[in-house]
Amino acid sequence: MRPRNPSGCTTWLRRAAGAGLAGVLLTACGSGGTGGAGAAGAVPKPGGRLTFAVTSDFGCLDPQQVSSIDSVYPARQLVDSLTDQDPATGKIVPWLAERWEISPDATTFTFHLRPGATFSDGSPVDARAVKANFDTAGKLGTIAAQAASYLQGYRDTTIVDDLTARVSFSRPAAQFLQATSTHTLGLVSPASTAKPPAERCTSGIVGSGPFTLGSYQKNQSITLNKRADYRWGSTLWKQQGPAYLDQIVFQVIPESGIRNGSLRSGAIDGDSAVASQDEASLRTDGFTLQYRSAPGLPYGFSVNTGRSPLDDTAVRRAVSRAINRQEIVSTVLTPLTKPVTSPLASSTPGYVNLAADLVFAPDEARKLLDDAGWRPGPDGIRVKDGNPLQLTVQYFTGQTSAKAILELIQQQLRAVGIAAALHEEPVTNGGRVVQAKGYDLLWGHTKGADPDVLRAQYSSTGLNFNNLRPGPLDDLLTRQAATADQNARMALVRQAQELILTNQYNVPVIELTVILGLSAKVHDVVLNADARLQFHDTWKS
């Protein structure tokens, strides 16, 4: 596994030193994974409103159901988790739970809750609330497939006493402790757990987090208000009391140019998705660029193996070999983004470097297609049995630089005789698109700071973007989730990565790097272990 780089600054600074840019970048990068490098030694100032731009509408206000990055950003501020994960070490640390015990076979997890924590409706964060969440989170439906994956094999939660909850599984659940640090298993009030899933999405939930939901205007904004009585923050945070900011407004601005102009004019304080063409000028003009490589599944294509012609492994491998990943980075993106070397991002525990299986080899791609019976047609697009080799590529609004990346891939595929038709959908339609399986290639990524993210993506009983049938991969993914011994578990994770590439169930392309643009007045924005935003310690000067 490669060393982790929490701040995301060190690697680029080394590259930049030779180009004479190190001095500029030292002022542009936050340290320790937080923004506001110029605030060293400054005393945080309470109060104020932070306006933060996101690229798309939120779709859902329930952290246990949200699926898009833009939805997660506000949802994470509403809920606390039983544990937190240190982005520098990967270690699981206390949050709502002061301590815990795990049975040797990883089937029982006993959490001891800190006293005094409450939801914003006044109800206590106690063992009954833990039980209500875990009894319902895995049953919320398709949009909450991630929660269902985390809770596979869940048996029940026993209320030992008011502040002690014992969570039991029917089989070992090696990934569960890390899962309790995520927003997906963030706790909502018992009253919220009793609401229908659709109502939770549209009207929101009640959490115990440092902010509460003020208002939601579809396709415009979400406003969060500080909770003045908050006193139970994560042990990773700089202080345990209320947040410094009085209010956060997440404003929907799809166009990167307008976000950039708004940041420069002071109309917004931060941009959640800085466009590659704006990075250099923002650095030069004194704005903070904060970034982190996101663990989990890199950006790439989920391959619909249930549809012709991608039911043929040779065609799937030809697609991968036809893609020049370095050209994509060099042409469309920046050195902050790197080509993939595995089905897992390099910052994910259990990552194995399989770069040799992800090379750019257009001649090999052509031979694979020749051998599979696809012959060049008069327009250069290959044909077999009278059918052109044309693929439907699905992507969603809010996916940074997606259109430019996919148009370049479209050209690369055409060079070997594959036509690709690009189709964009609102991110709020994601669940319907995945269920319909009307695509050949689905562009996207999945964040997750545990290798069990593979099971969420590739299990035939999980999200199954790839339309896979039950097979050997299911067995590997189920066994790794049920293996308590970490060395044995990582060996299974390695086999799973190798099998995914051998069968080309996925065509990974680039590692996701979250790049924030921040006003110099904004300090201590945190990108947590799975590169999600946390604003509890954030303040404005």
C-alpha positions as CSV (number, residue, x, y, z in Angstrom):
1,M,0.0,0.0,0.0
2,R,1.3,3.5,-0.8
3,P,1.9,6.0,2.0
4,R,-1.1,8.3,2.5
5,N,-0.9,12.0,1.9
6,P,-3.5,13.7,4.1
7,S,-3.1,17.2,3.0
8,G,-2.6,16.4,-0.7
9,C,0.1,19.1,-0.9
10,T,3.4,17.3,-0.5
11,T,3.5,15.4,-3.8
12,W,2.6,18.3,-6.0
13,L,5.1,20.6,-4.2
14,R,7.9,18.2,-5.0
15,R,6.8,18.2,-8.7
16,A,6.5,22.0,-8.7
17,A,9.8,22.7,-7.1
18,G,11.6,21.9,-10.3
19,A,9.3,24.2,-12.2
20,G,9.9,27.2,-9.8
21,L,6.4,27.0,-8.4
22,A,7.0,25.8,-4.9
23,G,6.7,29.3,-3.3
24,V,3.3,29.9,-4.9
25,L,2.0,26.5,-4.0
26,L,3.1,26.7,-0.4
27,T,0.7,29.6,0.0
28,A,-2.0,27.8,-1.9
29,C,-2.2,24.5,0.0
30,G,-3.8,24.0,3.3
31,S,-1.8,21.8,5.7
32,G,-3.0,18.7,7.6
33,G,-6.0,18.4,5.2
34,T,-7.5,21.8,6.3
35,G,-7.9,25.0,4.4
36,G,-6.6,28.4,5.4
37,A,-2.8,28.0,5.4
38,G,-2.4,31.7,6.0
39,A,-4.1,31.5,9.4
40,A,-1.2,29.9,11.3
41,G,-1.4,31.1,14.9
42,A,-4.6,33.1,14.4
43,V,-7.4,32.8,16.9
44,P,-10.6,31.4,15.4
45,K,-13.4,33.9,15.3
46,P,-17.0,32.8,15.9
47,G,-19.9,34.0,13.8
48,G,-20.6,34.7,10.2
49,R,-22.1,33.0,7.2
50,L,-20.2,30.7,4.8
51,T,-21.6,30.5,1.2
52,F,-20.3,27.4,-0.6
53,A,-21.0,26.6,-4.2
54,V,-21.9,23.1,-5.4
55,T,-22.5,21.9,-8.9
56,S,-25.9,20.3,-8.8
57,D,-29.2,20.0,-6.8
58,F,-29.0,17.8,-3.7
59,G,-31.8,15.4,-4.6
60,C,-32.1,14.1,-1.1
61,L,-31.7,15.5,2.4
62,D,-31.2,12.2,4.3
63,P,-27.5,11.3,4.8
64,Q,-28.4,7.6,5.0
65,Q,-29.8,7.8,1.4
66,V,-27.8,10.5,-0.4
67,S,-25.6,9.3,-3.3
68,S,-24.1,12.4,-5.0
69,I,-21.1,14.3,-3.6
70,D,-23.1,17.6,-3.6
71,S,-25.8,15.9,-1.5
72,V,-23.3,14.6,1.0
73,Y,-21.7,17.9,1.8
74,P,-24.7,19.5,3.6
75,A,-25.9,16.1,4.9
76,R,-22.6,15.4,6.7
77,Q,-23.1,18.6,8.8
78,L,-26.5,17.4,10.1
79,V,-25.4,14.1,11.7
80,D,-22.8,12.7,13.9
81,S,-21.4,9.2,13.7
82,L,-20.5,6.6,16.3
83,T,-16.8,6.8,15.3
84,D,-14.6,8.9,13.1
85,Q,-11.6,8.0,11.0
86,D,-8.3,9.8,11.1
87,P,-7.4,10.8,7.5
88,A,-3.7,10.7,8.3
89,T,-3.5,7.2,9.7
90,G,-6.8,5.5,8.9
91,K,-7.3,4.8,12.6
92,I,-10.9,4.7,14.0
93,V,-11.4,7.1,16.9
94,P,-14.2,8.1,19.3
95,W,-17.1,10.4,18.4
96,L,-20.5,9.6,19.8
97,A,-19.1,6.3,21.1
98,E,-16.5,6.8,23.8
99,R,-15.2,3.3,23.4
100,W,-16.2,-0.1,21.9
101,E,-15.4,-3.8,22.0
102,I,-15.4,-6.2,19.1
103,S,-15.8,-9.9,19.5
104,P,-12.8,-12.0,18.1
105,D,-14.9,-13.2,15.2
106,A,-16.1,-9.7,14.3
107,T,-19.8,-10.6,14.7
108,T,-20.6,-8.5,17.8
109,F,-19.8,-4.8,18.3
110,T,-20.5,-3.2,21.7
111,F,-20.6,0.6,21.7
112,H,-20.4,2.7,24.9
113,L,-22.0,6.1,24.2
114,R,-20.9,9.4,25.6
115,P,-23.5,11.0,27.9
116,G,-25.3,14.2,27.2
117,A,-25.5,14.1,23.4
118,T,-29.0,14.9,22.0
119,F,-30.7,15.2,18.7
120,S,-31.9,18.7,17.7
121,D,-35.5,17.7,18.6
122,G,-34.3,17.1,22.2
123,S,-34.4,13.3,22.2
124,P,-31.3,11.6,23.6
125,V,-28.6,9.9,21.5
126,D,-28.8,6.7,23.4
127,A,-28.8,2.9,22.8
128,R,-32.5,3.1,21.7
129,A,-31.6,5.6,19.0
130,V,-28.7,3.4,17.8
131,K,-31.0,0.4,17.5
132,A,-33.7,2.4,15.7
133,N,-31.0,3.5,13.1
134,F,-29.5,0.1,12.4
135,D,-32.9,-1.6,12.4
136,T,-34.1,0.7,9.6
137,A,-31.0,2.0,7.6
138,G,-30.6,-1.3,5.7
139,K,-34.2,-1.3,4.6
140,L,-34.6,2.2,3.0
141,G,-34.6,0.9,-0.6
142,T,-32.4,1.2,-3.7
143,I,-31.2,4.7,-3.1
144,A,-29.7,3.6,0.3
145,A,-27.9,0.6,-1.2
146,Q,-24.6,1.7,0.5
147,A,-26.2,1.5,4.0
148,A,-27.7,-1.9,3.0
149,S,-24.2,-3.1,2.0
150,Y,-22.7,-1.9,5.3
151,L,-25.4,-3.8,7.2
152,Q,-25.4,-7.1,5.3
153,G,-25.8,-9.9,7.8
154,Y,-27.2,-7.5,10.4
155,R,-29.1,-9.4,13.0
156,D,-30.2,-7.0,15.7
157,T,-29.1,-4.4,18.2
158,T,-29.4,-5.2,21.9
159,I,-30.0,-2.3,24.4
160,V,-27.7,-3.3,27.2
161,D,-28.4,-0.1,29.1
162,D,-29.2,3.5,28.2
163,L,-25.7,4.2,26.9
164,T,-24.6,0.8,25.7
165,A,-25.7,-0.9,22.5
166,R,-24.6,-4.3,21.3
167,V,-24.8,-4.7,17.5
168,S,-24.8,-8.3,16.2
169,F,-24.3,-9.9,12.8
170,S,-25.1,-13.4,11.6
171,R,-21.6,-13.6,10.1
172,P,-18.3,-11.7,10.6
173,A,-18.5,-8.0,9.5
174,A,-14.9,-6.9,9.4
175,Q,-15.8,-3.6,7.6
176,F,-18.5,-2.5,10.1
177,L,-16.4,-0.5,12.5
178,Q,-15.1,1.7,9.7
179,A,-18.6,2.0,8.3
180,T,-19.8,3.5,11.6
181,S,-17.5,6.5,10.8
182,T,-19.3,7.4,7.6
183,H,-22.2,9.7,6.9
184,T,-24.1,6.8,5.6
185,L,-24.4,5.3,9.1
186,G,-24.7,8.7,10.7
187,L,-27.4,8.7,13.4
188,V,-30.8,10.4,12.9
189,S,-33.4,10.8,15.6
190,P,-35.8,7.9,16.3
191,A,-38.6,10.2,15.0
192,S,-36.8,10.5,11.7
193,T,-36.2,6.7,11.4
194,A,-40.0,6.3,11.6
195,K,-40.6,8.4,8.5
196,P,-41.0,6.9,5.0
197,P,-37.8,7.0,2.9
198,A,-39.2,9.5,0.4
199,E,-40.3,11.9,3.1
200,R,-36.9,11.7,4.7
201,C,-35.4,12.8,1.4
202,T,-37.8,15.6,0.7
203,S,-38.3,17.1,4.1
204,G,-35.0,16.1,5.8
205,I,-34.1,14.5,9.0
206,V,-33.3,15.5,12.5
207,G,-29.7,14.7,13.5
208,S,-27.3,15.4,16.4
209,G,-24.8,17.3,14.3
210,P,-23.4,20.8,14.8
211,F,-25.8,22.2,12.2
212,T,-29.6,21.9,11.6
213,L,-31.5,22.2,8.4
214,G,-32.9,25.8,7.9
215,S,-34.3,25.7,4.4
216,Y,-34.1,23.9,1.1
217,Q,-34.9,25.6,-2.2
218,K,-34.8,23.1,-5.1
219,N,-32.1,23.8,-7.6
220,Q,-31.1,26.8,-5.7
221,S,-29.7,26.3,-2.2
222,I,-29.7,24.6,1.2
223,T,-29.3,26.7,4.4
224,L,-27.9,25.2,7.6
225,N,-28.0,26.9,11.0
226,K,-25.6,26.5,13.9
227,R,-26.7,24.5,16.9
228,A,-25.8,26.6,19.9
229,D,-25.9,23.7,22.4
230,Y,-23.6,21.4,20.6
231,R,-21.0,19.8,22.9
232,W,-20.0,16.3,21.6
233,G,-17.8,16.7,18.5
234,S,-15.4,14.1,17.1
235,T,-12.1,13.7,19.0
236,L,-10.3,14.7,15.8
237,W,-11.8,18.2,15.9
238,K,-10.0,21.1,17.4
239,Q,-12.7,21.9,19.8
240,Q,-15.8,20.0,21.1
241,G,-18.3,22.9,21.5
242,P,-20.5,24.6,19.0
243,A,-19.3,25.3,15.4
244,Y,-17.8,28.7,14.8
245,L,-20.0,29.6,11.8
246,D,-23.5,30.8,12.5
247,Q,-24.8,29.6,9.1
248,I,-23.8,27.7,6.0
249,V,-25.4,28.3,2.6
250,F,-24.8,25.6,-0.1
251,Q,-25.6,27.4,-3.4
252,V,-26.2,25.4,-6.6
253,I,-24.1,26.9,-9.4
254,P,-23.6,24.3,-12.2
255,E,-21.4,26.5,-14.5
256,S,-17.7,26.4,-13.5
257,G,-17.1,29.9,-15.0
258,I,-19.8,31.4,-12.8
259,R,-18.5,29.7,-9.7
260,N,-15.0,31.0,-10.4
261,G,-16.3,34.5,-11.0
262,S,-18.5,34.4,-7.9
263,L,-15.5,33.3,-5.8
264,R,-13.4,36.1,-7.2
265,S,-16.1,38.7,-6.5
266,G,-16.7,37.5,-3.0
267,A,-20.3,36.4,-3.7
268,I,-19.3,33.0,-2.5
269,D,-16.6,31.9,0.0
270,G,-15.8,28.5,-1.5
271,D,-16.1,26.4,-4.7
272,S,-16.6,22.6,-4.2
273,A,-15.3,21.7,-7.7
274,V,-12.6,24.0,-9.1
275,A,-12.2,23.6,-12.9
276,S,-8.8,22.6,-14.1
277,Q,-8.5,25.7,-16.2
278,D,-9.0,27.9,-13.2
279,E,-6.5,26.3,-10.8
280,A,-3.4,28.3,-11.8
281,S,-5.0,31.7,-11.8
282,L,-6.7,31.1,-8.4
283,R,-3.3,30.2,-6.9
284,T,-1.6,33.2,-8.4
285,D,-4.3,35.5,-7.2
286,G,-4.1,34.4,-3.5
287,F,-7.0,32.0,-3.2
288,T,-6.5,28.7,-1.3
289,L,-6.6,25.5,-3.3
290,Q,-7.3,22.6,-0.9
291,Y,-7.3,19.1,-2.2
292,R,-7.3,15.4,-1.3
293,S,-7.2,12.2,-3.3
294,A,-10.4,10.4,-2.6
295,P,-10.2,6.7,-1.4
296,G,-12.6,4.2,-2.9
297,L,-13.3,3.4,-6.5
298,P,-11.7,5.8,-9.1
299,Y,-13.5,7.6,-11.8
300,G,-14.1,5.2,-14.7
301,F,-16.7,3.1,-16.4
302,S,-19.0,0.5,-14.9
303,V,-19.4,-2.0,-17.7
304,N,-22.9,-3.4,-18.3
305,T,-21.9,-7.0,-18.8
306,G,-25.5,-8.0,-19.5
307,R,-25.7,-6.2,-22.8
308,S,-24.2,-7.0,-26.1
309,P,-21.4,-6.3,-27.2
310,L,-20.0,-5.8,-23.7
311,D,-21.0,-9.3,-22.6
312,D,-17.8,-10.3,-24.5
313,T,-14.7,-9.9,-22.3
314,A,-12.6,-9.2,-25.4
315,V,-14.6,-6.1,-26.3
316,R,-14.4,-4.9,-22.7
317,R,-10.6,-5.3,-22.7
318,A,-10.4,-3.5,-26.0
319,V,-12.2,-0.5,-24.5
320,S,-9.7,-0.4,-21.7
321,R,-6.7,-0.8,-23.9
322,A,-7.9,2.0,-26.2
323,I,-8.0,4.6,-23.5
324,N,-4.9,6.8,-23.0
325,R,-5.3,7.8,-19.4
326,Q,-2.1,10.0,-19.3
327,E,-3.4,12.0,-22.3
328,I,-6.6,12.7,-20.4
329,V,-4.7,14.0,-17.4
330,S,-2.3,16.0,-19.5
331,T,-5.0,17.5,-21.8
332,V,-8.1,18.0,-19.6
333,L,-6.9,17.9,-16.0
334,T,-3.8,18.9,-14.0
335,P,-1.0,17.2,-12.1
336,L,-3.3,17.0,-9.1
337,T,-5.1,14.2,-10.9
338,K,-3.3,10.9,-11.7
339,P,-4.1,8.0,-14.0
340,V,-5.4,4.9,-12.2
341,T,-3.3,1.9,-11.4
342,S,-6.0,-0.4,-9.9
343,P,-9.7,-0.8,-9.5
344,L,-9.1,0.8,-6.1
345,A,-7.8,4.3,-5.6
346,S,-4.2,4.3,-4.3
347,S,-5.3,5.9,-1.0
348,T,-7.6,3.0,-0.1
349,P,-6.5,0.3,2.4
350,G,-5.8,-2.9,0.5
351,Y,-4.9,-1.1,-2.7
352,V,-2.7,-3.2,-5.1
353,N,-0.8,-1.6,-8.0
354,L,-2.0,-3.4,-11.2
355,A,-0.8,-0.7,-13.6
356,A,0.5,-3.4,-16.0
357,D,-3.2,-4.3,-16.7
358,L,-4.2,-0.7,-17.4
359,V,-1.8,0.3,-20.1
360,F,-2.6,2.2,-23.3
361,A,-2.2,-0.3,-26.1
362,P,-4.3,0.6,-29.2
363,D,-2.8,-2.0,-31.4
364,E,-3.7,-4.7,-28.8
365,A,-7.2,-3.2,-28.7
366,R,-7.6,-3.6,-32.5
367,K,-6.3,-7.2,-32.4
368,L,-8.8,-8.1,-29.7
369,L,-11.6,-6.7,-31.8
370,D,-10.3,-8.4,-35.0
371,D,-10.2,-11.7,-33.2
372,A,-13.7,-11.2,-31.8
373,G,-15.0,-10.8,-35.4
374,W,-15.4,-7.0,-35.5
375,R,-14.2,-5.7,-38.8
376,P,-13.6,-2.0,-39.8
377,G,-16.5,-0.5,-41.7
378,P,-16.3,2.2,-44.4
379,D,-16.5,5.0,-41.8
380,G,-13.9,3.4,-39.6
381,I,-16.5,2.0,-37.1
382,R,-16.3,-1.7,-36.7
383,V,-19.2,-4.0,-37.7
384,K,-20.1,-7.5,-36.9
385,D,-23.1,-9.4,-38.3
386,G,-24.3,-6.1,-39.8
387,N,-24.3,-4.3,-36.4
388,P,-22.0,-1.3,-35.7
389,L,-19.8,-1.3,-32.6
390,Q,-21.5,1.6,-30.8
391,L,-21.7,2.0,-27.1
392,T,-24.0,4.2,-25.0
393,V,-22.0,6.2,-22.4
394,Q,-24.1,7.5,-19.5
395,Y,-22.9,10.3,-17.2
396,F,-24.5,12.8,-14.8
397,T,-24.7,16.6,-14.1
398,G,-22.3,17.7,-11.4
399,Q,-19.5,15.3,-12.4
400,T,-16.5,17.7,-12.7
401,S,-15.0,17.9,-16.2
402,A,-17.0,14.8,-17.2
403,K,-18.0,16.1,-20.6
404,A,-14.5,17.1,-21.6
405,I,-13.0,13.8,-20.4
406,L,-15.6,11.7,-22.1
407,E,-15.3,13.6,-25.4
408,L,-11.6,12.8,-25.4
409,I,-12.3,9.2,-24.6
410,Q,-14.9,9.2,-27.4
411,Q,-12.0,10.2,-29.8
412,Q,-9.7,7.6,-28.4
413,L,-12.3,4.8,-28.8
414,R,-13.1,5.9,-32.3
415,A,-9.4,5.5,-33.2
416,V,-9.8,1.7,-32.7
417,G,-13.2,1.5,-34.4
418,I,-15.6,2.0,-31.4
419,A,-18.3,4.6,-31.6
420,A,-19.5,6.1,-28.3
421,A,-22.7,8.1,-27.8
422,L,-22.7,10.3,-24.8
423,H,-25.8,10.8,-22.7
424,E,-26.1,13.2,-19.7
425,E,-28.8,12.9,-17.0
426,P,-29.5,14.9,-13.8
427,V,-27.8,13.3,-10.9
428,T,-31.2,13.1,-9.2
429,N,-32.2,10.5,-11.8
430,G,-29.2,8.3,-10.8
431,G,-31.3,5.6,-9.1
432,R,-33.7,5.2,-12.0
433,V,-30.8,5.0,-14.5
434,V,-29.0,2.3,-12.6
435,Q,-32.2,0.3,-12.2
436,A,-33.0,0.5,-15.9
437,K,-29.5,-0.6,-17.0
438,G,-30.0,1.1,-20.4
439,Y,-26.3,2.1,-20.7
440,D,-23.3,0.2,-21.9
441,L,-20.8,2.3,-19.9
442,L,-21.7,4.3,-16.8
443,W,-19.2,7.0,-15.8
444,G,-18.8,7.6,-12.1
445,H,-16.9,6.7,-8.9
446,T,-17.7,5.6,-5.4
447,K,-15.9,7.0,-2.3
448,G,-15.0,4.7,0.6
449,A,-12.1,4.5,3.0
450,D,-12.4,0.7,3.3
451,P,-11.8,-1.9,0.6
452,D,-15.4,-3.2,1.2
453,V,-16.4,-0.5,-1.2
454,L,-15.6,-3.2,-3.8
455,R,-18.5,-5.3,-2.5
456,A,-20.9,-2.3,-2.6
457,Q,-20.1,-1.9,-6.3
458,Y,-19.5,-5.4,-7.6
459,S,-21.6,-7.8,-5.6
460,S,-24.4,-9.2,-7.7
461,T,-26.7,-8.5,-4.7
462,G,-25.5,-4.9,-4.2
463,L,-25.6,-1.8,-6.4
464,N,-24.6,-4.0,-9.3
465,F,-24.0,-1.2,-11.8
466,N,-22.2,-3.8,-13.9
467,N,-25.2,-6.2,-14.2
468,L,-23.1,-9.1,-13.0
469,R,-24.4,-12.6,-12.4
470,P,-23.5,-14.5,-9.2
471,G,-20.0,-15.9,-9.5
472,P,-16.5,-16.2,-8.0
473,L,-16.2,-12.5,-7.4
474,D,-19.2,-12.6,-5.1
475,D,-17.5,-15.3,-3.1
476,L,-14.3,-13.3,-2.7
477,L,-16.1,-10.1,-1.7
478,T,-18.3,-11.9,0.8
479,R,-15.3,-13.6,2.3
480,Q,-13.3,-10.5,2.7
481,A,-16.1,-8.8,4.5
482,A,-16.4,-11.7,6.9
483,T,-12.7,-12.2,7.6
484,A,-11.5,-10.7,10.9
485,D,-7.8,-11.4,10.3
486,Q,-6.5,-8.3,8.4
487,N,-3.7,-10.1,6.6
488,A,-6.1,-12.8,5.3
489,R,-8.7,-10.2,4.5
490,M,-6.2,-8.1,2.4
491,A,-5.2,-11.2,0.5
492,L,-8.8,-11.7,-0.6
493,V,-9.1,-8.0,-1.5
494,R,-6.1,-8.4,-3.7
495,Q,-7.6,-11.4,-5.5
496,A,-10.8,-9.4,-6.0
497,Q,-9.0,-6.5,-7.7
498,E,-7.1,-8.9,-9.9
499,L,-10.3,-10.8,-10.9
500,I,-12.1,-7.5,-11.7
501,L,-9.4,-6.5,-14.1
502,T,-8.9,-10.0,-15.6
503,N,-12.6,-10.0,-16.6
504,Q,-12.6,-6.2,-17.2
505,Y,-15.8,-5.7,-15.2
506,N,-14.8,-2.1,-14.8
507,V,-12.7,0.3,-16.9
508,P,-11.0,2.6,-14.3
509,V,-9.6,5.8,-15.8
510,I,-8.5,8.5,-13.3
511,E,-8.3,8.8,-9.5
512,L,-10.7,11.4,-8.1
513,T,-9.1,14.4,-6.5
514,V,-11.4,16.7,-4.6
515,I,-10.2,20.3,-5.3
516,L,-11.7,23.2,-3.3
517,G,-11.3,26.8,-4.0
518,L,-11.5,29.0,-0.9
519,S,-11.4,32.7,-0.1
520,A,-8.4,33.7,1.9
521,K,-10.9,34.7,4.7
522,V,-11.9,31.0,5.1
523,H,-9.9,28.8,7.5
524,D,-9.9,25.2,8.8
525,V,-12.1,23.5,6.2
526,V,-11.6,19.8,6.7
527,L,-11.6,17.1,4.1
528,N,-12.1,13.9,6.1
529,A,-10.9,10.4,5.6
530,D,-13.2,9.8,2.6
531,A,-12.6,13.3,1.2
532,R,-16.0,14.7,2.4
533,L,-16.3,18.2,3.8
534,Q,-16.6,18.9,7.5
535,F,-17.3,22.5,8.6
536,H,-17.4,22.3,12.4
537,D,-14.0,23.9,12.9
538,T,-14.3,26.3,10.0
539,W,-14.2,30.0,10.6
540,K,-14.0,33.3,8.7
541,S,-11.6,36.2,9.4
